[in-house]
Amino acid sequence: MKIKKPELMSPAGDRVSLRAALDAGCDAVYFGIQGLNMRAGAENFSPADLKKIVRLCHAAGARAYLTLNSIIYENEISQVQKIISKAKQAEVDAVLCWDFAVIQEAQQQGVPVYISTQMSVANAESLLFFYRNFGIRRFVLARECSIEAIKKIRQKLGKSLGGKAKEIELEVFAHGALCVSVSGRCFLSQFLYNKSANRGECLQPCRRQYLVTDPVHGDSLAVGNNYILSPRDLCTLPFIENLIDAGITSFKIEGRNRSPEYVRTVTRAYRRAIDFYCDNRGKAGCKAGLTALKEELMASLARVYNRGFSSGFYLGRPLNDWHDREGSNATVRKEYAGVVTNFFKKPGVTEIRVESNEFSVGDEIMFQGPTTGVFSQIAASIEVEHRKVERAEKGLVVAVKTDRLTRQNDKVYIFK
């Protein structure tokens, strides 16, 4: 029995990730404007980019959401007004926010508002208050909500609103980084480095190893075997069907600071899982098929950046879900190889200047660019001046037959 598919929303921290998300099949993209969003470390976009971003998304059949979810200071109100005005002109589908100054300005200009997770909405009464008094219909639930809590929220909305309860949309994070503090409101980076998480500037001191010293005897203990301030990454793929059945409207992938291949891989994995379950729910073999698919998809998720995987709070309060090292648990890592210098359309051949890591016939290579997006393939053959060679050596310009169109200045990587 087919059911309504929830929206799959992907992050775009730069142009390459935007293209990667759309190519991977997302239903919506969320992105920030330089200066006023919770991922200041991402490349982000300028207000002048808004129309182009929205056109690209809409051309791909996806919605475009602008995040304005940082704390807004008094001297920034005029900036907010200008950004929202440009967002309206660009026909942005909604603004993700939680500061009441942004909510007010967006509503005055007629731009739909989605309440960000920074508001920490975790009960039906809060949703009903915003729905009845402000007409807001979508909420990114607090990350501390369990599946059982979400079900109860849906039930309470149904009792209070009857048939109109379906107008309220529940959005949750499906995959990506977790914060040890209440989502987005940690002060550790602010205290140590004057870089506020509430302004998207967090330097993530929680992810490091620390030395605890006894001031009396001078004994020290390295707190690093379990990074007790650094949670594992959220991954809902193992129980995605339970969230769909709980009434989730939209699944959000965290990762505007992560790589384009991360965006592509994670979006593609959740796209396949959501499609399979929604198309096959209630049919014979659905459970076995979904289990087999999940095993395949989990292996692909392990290839890209991750700190290990956690169910977050969805299955109850997580215990000992701490990362056990600094950095990534990815099973492979990418290394820069070179840059595309030309593409010959008729034979389907890409010319690559090898500037760093060398690669051989049979190796997996990956191309990334703002128009190309992200794609990878096996180097089936390599040529130098129309002569076949086994290895692309540093300093050479080599020709590789490629499955897709590439562009000049696209970056080329290999996997190790």
C-alpha positions as CSV (number, residue, x, y, z in Angstrom):
1,M,0.0,0.0,0.0
2,K,1.6,3.3,-1.1
3,I,1.6,6.1,1.4
4,K,2.5,9.7,1.0
5,K,6.2,10.2,0.9
6,P,7.8,12.6,3.3
7,E,10.0,15.3,1.9
8,L,13.7,14.7,1.8
9,M,15.7,17.9,2.5
10,S,19.4,18.2,1.8
11,P,22.0,20.7,2.8
12,A,23.9,23.0,0.5
13,G,26.9,24.8,1.9
14,D,28.3,25.7,-1.6
15,R,27.4,25.4,-5.3
16,V,29.0,21.9,-5.7
17,S,26.9,20.5,-2.8
18,L,23.8,22.2,-4.2
19,R,24.2,20.4,-7.5
20,A,25.1,17.1,-5.7
21,A,21.9,17.3,-3.6
22,L,19.7,17.9,-6.6
23,D,21.3,15.2,-8.7
24,A,20.9,12.7,-5.8
25,G,17.1,13.2,-5.8
26,C,16.3,15.5,-2.8
27,D,12.9,17.1,-2.7
28,A,14.2,20.3,-1.1
29,V,17.4,22.1,-0.4
30,Y,18.2,24.4,2.6
31,F,21.0,26.9,2.5
32,G,22.3,30.0,4.3
33,I,23.3,33.6,3.4
34,Q,26.7,34.8,4.5
35,G,26.5,36.2,8.1
36,L,23.1,35.2,9.3
37,N,22.8,31.4,9.6
38,M,24.0,28.6,11.9
39,R,26.8,27.4,9.6
40,A,29.0,30.4,9.2
41,G,32.0,28.1,8.4
42,A,30.3,26.9,5.2
43,E,31.0,28.9,2.0
44,N,27.3,29.9,1.9
45,F,25.8,32.2,-0.6
46,S,25.2,36.0,-1.1
47,P,21.8,37.6,-1.4
48,A,22.6,38.1,-5.1
49,D,22.8,34.3,-5.5
50,L,19.2,33.8,-4.3
51,K,17.4,33.9,-7.6
52,K,19.9,31.6,-9.3
53,I,19.7,29.1,-6.4
54,V,15.9,29.1,-6.5
55,R,15.8,28.7,-10.3
56,L,18.1,25.7,-10.1
57,C,16.0,24.1,-7.4
58,H,12.7,24.7,-9.0
59,A,14.0,23.5,-12.4
60,A,15.0,20.2,-10.7
61,G,11.5,19.9,-9.1
62,A,12.9,20.8,-5.6
63,R,11.9,23.4,-3.1
64,A,14.4,26.1,-1.9
65,Y,14.5,27.0,1.8
66,L,16.5,29.9,3.3
67,T,17.9,29.5,6.8
68,L,17.9,32.6,8.9
69,N,18.3,30.7,12.2
70,S,21.0,32.5,14.2
71,I,20.5,35.0,17.0
72,I,19.7,38.4,15.5
73,Y,21.2,41.5,17.2
74,E,19.7,44.9,17.3
75,N,22.0,46.3,14.6
76,E,21.1,43.5,12.2
77,I,17.4,44.2,11.8
78,S,17.7,46.2,8.6
79,Q,19.9,43.5,7.2
80,V,17.2,40.9,8.0
81,Q,14.6,43.1,6.3
82,K,16.8,43.3,3.1
83,I,17.5,39.6,3.0
84,I,13.9,38.6,3.4
85,S,12.9,41.2,0.7
86,K,15.4,39.5,-1.7
87,A,14.2,36.1,-0.7
88,K,10.6,37.1,-1.6
89,Q,11.7,38.5,-4.9
90,A,13.6,35.2,-5.6
91,E,10.5,33.2,-4.7
92,V,12.1,31.3,-1.9
93,D,9.7,28.6,-0.7
94,A,10.1,29.3,3.0
95,V,12.4,30.8,5.6
96,L,13.7,28.6,8.5
97,C,14.0,30.7,11.6
98,W,13.2,31.0,15.3
99,D,14.0,34.7,16.2
100,F,10.7,36.6,16.5
101,A,12.2,39.5,14.6
102,V,12.7,37.2,11.6
103,I,9.3,35.6,12.0
104,Q,7.6,39.0,12.1
105,E,9.5,40.4,9.1
106,A,8.9,37.3,7.0
107,Q,5.2,37.2,7.7
108,Q,4.9,40.9,7.0
109,Q,6.5,40.4,3.6
110,G,4.4,37.2,2.9
111,V,7.2,34.7,3.0
112,P,6.3,31.3,4.6
113,V,7.9,30.6,8.0
114,Y,9.2,27.3,9.2
115,I,10.1,27.1,12.9
116,S,13.7,26.0,13.3
117,T,14.9,23.4,15.8
118,Q,16.6,26.2,17.7
119,M,13.1,27.0,19.1
120,S,13.2,23.5,20.8
121,V,9.5,22.8,20.1
122,A,8.8,19.5,21.8
123,N,5.0,19.4,22.5
124,A,1.7,19.8,20.8
125,E,0.7,22.8,22.9
126,S,3.6,24.9,21.5
127,L,2.7,23.8,17.9
128,L,-0.9,24.8,18.4
129,F,0.0,28.2,19.8
130,F,2.1,29.1,16.8
131,Y,-0.5,27.6,14.4
132,R,-3.4,29.4,15.9
133,N,-1.7,32.8,16.6
134,F,0.8,33.1,13.8
135,G,-0.6,30.7,11.1
136,I,2.7,28.7,11.1
137,R,2.4,25.2,9.8
138,R,5.8,23.6,9.8
139,F,8.0,22.9,12.8
140,V,11.5,21.3,13.0
141,L,11.0,19.4,16.3
142,A,13.6,19.5,19.1
143,R,16.2,16.8,18.6
144,E,15.4,15.5,22.1
145,C,12.0,14.1,20.9
146,S,11.6,10.3,20.7
147,I,9.4,8.4,18.2
148,E,6.9,7.8,20.9
149,A,6.8,11.5,21.8
150,I,6.2,12.3,18.1
151,K,3.3,9.9,17.9
152,K,1.7,11.5,21.0
153,I,2.2,15.0,19.4
154,R,0.4,13.8,16.3
155,Q,-2.4,12.3,18.4
156,K,-2.9,15.5,20.4
157,L,-3.0,17.6,17.2
158,G,-5.7,15.3,15.8
159,K,-7.8,15.6,18.9
160,S,-7.4,19.4,19.0
161,L,-7.8,20.2,15.3
162,G,-9.6,17.2,13.7
163,G,-9.1,17.1,10.0
164,K,-7.1,20.4,10.0
165,A,-4.3,18.6,11.9
166,K,-2.9,17.5,8.6
167,E,-2.1,21.1,7.9
168,I,0.7,21.0,10.5
169,E,3.9,19.6,9.2
170,L,6.5,17.9,11.4
171,E,10.1,18.0,10.3
172,V,13.0,16.1,12.0
173,F,16.7,15.6,11.5
174,A,17.4,12.3,9.9
175,H,21.2,12.2,9.6
176,G,24.3,14.1,10.6
177,A,26.1,15.7,13.5
178,L,24.7,15.8,17.0
179,C,25.5,18.4,19.6
180,V,26.2,17.5,23.3
181,S,24.2,20.6,24.4
182,V,20.7,21.6,23.6
183,S,20.7,21.9,19.8
184,G,22.5,25.1,18.7
185,R,22.7,26.7,22.2
186,C,26.1,25.5,23.5
187,F,28.4,28.2,24.9
188,L,31.7,26.3,25.1
189,S,33.1,27.7,21.8
190,Q,32.0,31.2,22.9
191,F,33.7,31.0,26.2
192,L,37.0,29.6,24.9
193,Y,37.4,31.4,21.5
194,N,34.7,34.1,21.4
195,K,33.1,32.1,18.5
196,S,29.4,31.6,19.2
197,A,27.5,28.4,18.2
198,N,24.4,30.6,18.3
199,R,25.9,32.6,15.4
200,G,27.0,29.5,13.4
201,E,30.7,30.0,14.3
202,C,31.2,27.0,16.6
203,L,34.8,25.7,16.5
204,Q,33.7,22.4,18.0
205,P,36.1,22.2,21.0
206,C,33.8,19.4,22.2
207,R,35.2,17.1,19.6
208,R,38.8,17.1,21.0
209,Q,40.7,15.1,23.6
210,Y,41.3,16.8,27.0
211,L,43.8,16.4,29.8
212,V,42.3,16.3,33.3
213,T,44.8,17.2,36.0
214,D,44.6,16.8,39.7
215,P,45.7,20.2,41.1
216,V,46.9,18.6,44.4
217,H,49.1,15.8,43.3
218,G,49.6,16.8,39.6
219,D,48.3,13.5,38.3
220,S,46.8,13.7,34.8
221,L,44.3,11.7,32.9
222,A,43.7,11.9,29.1
223,V,40.0,12.0,28.4
224,G,40.0,10.7,24.8
225,N,39.3,7.0,24.7
226,N,35.7,8.1,25.0
227,Y,35.2,11.7,23.8
228,I,32.6,12.4,26.4
229,L,31.6,15.8,24.8
230,S,31.5,14.5,21.3
231,P,28.4,12.4,20.4
232,R,28.3,10.0,17.5
233,D,26.5,11.1,14.3
234,L,22.7,10.7,14.1
235,C,21.6,7.9,11.6
236,T,17.9,7.1,11.4
237,L,18.2,4.7,8.4
238,P,17.9,1.6,10.5
239,F,14.4,2.6,11.7
240,I,13.4,5.1,9.0
241,E,10.0,3.3,8.5
242,N,9.1,3.9,12.1
243,L,9.5,7.7,11.7
244,I,7.5,7.6,8.5
245,D,4.7,5.8,10.2
246,A,4.8,8.3,13.1
247,G,3.7,11.0,10.8
248,I,6.9,12.8,9.8
249,T,6.4,15.3,6.9
250,S,10.1,16.1,6.2
251,F,13.4,14.5,6.8
252,K,16.4,16.9,7.1
253,I,20.0,15.8,6.5
254,E,22.5,17.8,8.5
255,G,25.7,18.8,6.7
256,R,26.2,22.3,5.3
257,N,29.8,22.1,6.5
258,R,30.4,18.7,5.0
259,S,31.7,17.7,1.6
260,P,29.7,17.4,-1.6
261,E,30.3,13.7,-1.8
262,Y,28.8,13.4,1.7
263,V,25.7,15.3,0.6
264,R,25.4,13.1,-2.5
265,T,25.9,9.8,-0.7
266,V,23.6,10.5,2.2
267,T,20.9,12.0,0.1
268,R,21.0,9.1,-2.3
269,A,20.8,6.5,0.5
270,Y,17.8,8.1,2.2
271,R,16.1,8.7,-1.2
272,R,16.3,5.0,-1.9
273,A,15.1,3.9,1.6
274,I,12.2,6.3,1.7
275,D,11.1,5.4,-1.9
276,F,11.3,1.7,-1.2
277,Y,9.3,1.7,2.0
278,C,6.6,4.1,0.7
279,D,6.2,2.2,-2.5
280,N,6.1,-1.2,-0.9
281,R,4.6,-0.8,2.5
282,G,2.1,-3.6,3.2
283,K,3.3,-5.7,0.3
284,A,4.7,-9.2,0.6
285,G,8.5,-9.1,1.0
286,C,8.6,-5.5,2.0
287,K,10.3,-6.1,5.4
288,A,12.9,-8.5,3.9
289,G,13.6,-6.2,1.0
290,L,14.0,-3.2,3.2
291,T,16.3,-5.0,5.6
292,A,18.6,-6.0,2.6
293,L,18.5,-2.5,1.2
294,K,19.4,-1.0,4.6
295,E,22.5,-3.2,4.8
296,E,23.7,-2.0,1.4
297,L,23.0,1.6,2.2
298,M,24.6,1.6,5.6
299,A,27.8,0.4,3.9
300,S,27.7,3.4,1.6
301,L,27.1,5.8,4.5
302,A,30.1,4.4,6.3
303,R,32.3,5.5,3.3
304,V,31.8,9.2,3.9
305,Y,32.6,11.4,6.9
306,N,31.0,10.1,10.1
307,R,31.8,9.8,13.8
308,G,30.1,6.5,14.1
309,F,26.3,6.2,14.2
310,S,23.7,6.8,16.9
311,S,19.9,6.7,17.0
312,G,19.9,10.0,18.9
313,F,16.9,10.3,21.2
314,Y,14.4,8.6,18.8
315,L,14.6,5.3,20.5
316,G,15.0,6.7,24.0
317,R,17.8,8.5,25.9
318,P,21.1,7.5,24.3
319,L,23.7,6.1,26.7
320,N,27.4,6.0,25.9
321,D,26.9,7.1,22.3
322,W,30.2,8.9,22.3
323,H,32.7,9.1,19.5
324,D,35.9,7.1,20.2
325,R,38.4,9.2,18.3
326,E,39.1,12.6,16.9
327,G,38.0,13.0,13.3
328,S,36.1,10.6,11.0
329,N,35.3,6.9,11.0
330,A,34.9,6.8,7.2
331,T,36.0,3.6,5.7
332,V,37.6,5.4,2.8
333,R,39.1,8.9,2.4
334,K,39.4,11.1,-0.7
335,E,42.7,12.5,-1.8
336,Y,43.2,15.3,-4.3
337,A,44.5,14.1,-7.7
338,G,44.2,17.0,-10.1
339,V,42.0,19.2,-12.2
340,V,40.1,18.9,-15.4
341,T,41.7,20.9,-18.2
342,N,39.3,19.9,-21.1
343,F,36.4,17.7,-22.0
344,F,35.9,16.2,-25.5
345,K,32.1,15.7,-25.9
346,K,32.0,13.4,-28.9
347,P,34.3,10.6,-27.6
348,G,33.3,11.3,-24.0
349,V,36.9,11.9,-22.8
350,T,38.1,14.1,-19.9
351,E,41.6,15.6,-19.9
352,I,43.1,15.7,-16.4
353,R,46.2,17.5,-15.2
354,V,47.6,15.3,-12.4
355,E,48.8,17.6,-9.7
356,S,49.0,15.5,-6.6
357,N,48.0,11.9,-5.9
358,E,48.5,9.5,-8.8
359,F,46.0,6.9,-9.9
360,S,45.9,3.7,-11.9
361,V,43.6,1.8,-14.2
362,G,40.9,0.2,-12.1
363,D,41.0,3.0,-9.4
364,E,37.8,4.9,-8.4
365,I,38.1,8.6,-9.3
366,M,35.6,11.3,-8.4
367,F,34.8,14.6,-10.2
368,Q,33.4,17.7,-8.4
369,G,32.4,21.1,-9.8
370,P,29.6,23.7,-9.4
371,T,27.9,22.7,-12.5
372,T,29.0,19.0,-12.7
373,G,28.1,18.3,-9.1
374,V,29.6,15.1,-7.9
375,F,30.1,11.8,-9.6
376,S,32.6,8.9,-9.4
377,Q,33.6,6.0,-11.6
378,I,36.3,3.5,-12.3
379,A,39.2,4.6,-14.5
380,A,38.7,1.9,-17.1
381,S,41.6,3.2,-19.2
382,I,44.2,6.0,-19.2
383,E,46.0,7.6,-22.1
384,V,48.8,10.0,-22.5
385,E,49.1,11.5,-26.0
386,H,46.8,8.7,-27.4
387,R,49.1,6.1,-25.9
388,K,47.6,3.7,-23.3
389,V,49.3,3.7,-19.9
390,E,48.6,1.9,-16.7
391,R,49.2,4.9,-14.3
392,A,48.4,8.6,-14.3
393,E,51.6,10.0,-12.9
394,K,52.1,13.4,-11.2
395,G,52.9,16.2,-13.7
396,L,51.2,14.4,-16.7
397,V,48.1,15.4,-18.6
398,V,46.1,12.3,-19.1
399,A,42.9,11.4,-20.9
400,V,40.2,9.3,-19.2
401,K,36.9,8.2,-20.8
402,T,34.1,9.4,-18.5
403,D,30.5,8.4,-18.1
404,R,29.3,12.0,-17.7
405,L,30.0,15.5,-18.9
406,T,32.8,17.2,-17.0
407,R,33.9,20.9,-17.1
408,Q,37.1,22.7,-17.1
409,N,38.5,23.3,-13.6
410,D,36.4,20.5,-12.0
411,K,38.4,19.0,-9.2
412,V,39.5,15.3,-9.4
413,Y,39.9,13.0,-6.4
414,I,40.8,9.4,-5.7
415,F,39.7,7.2,-2.9
416,K,42.2,5.4,-0.5
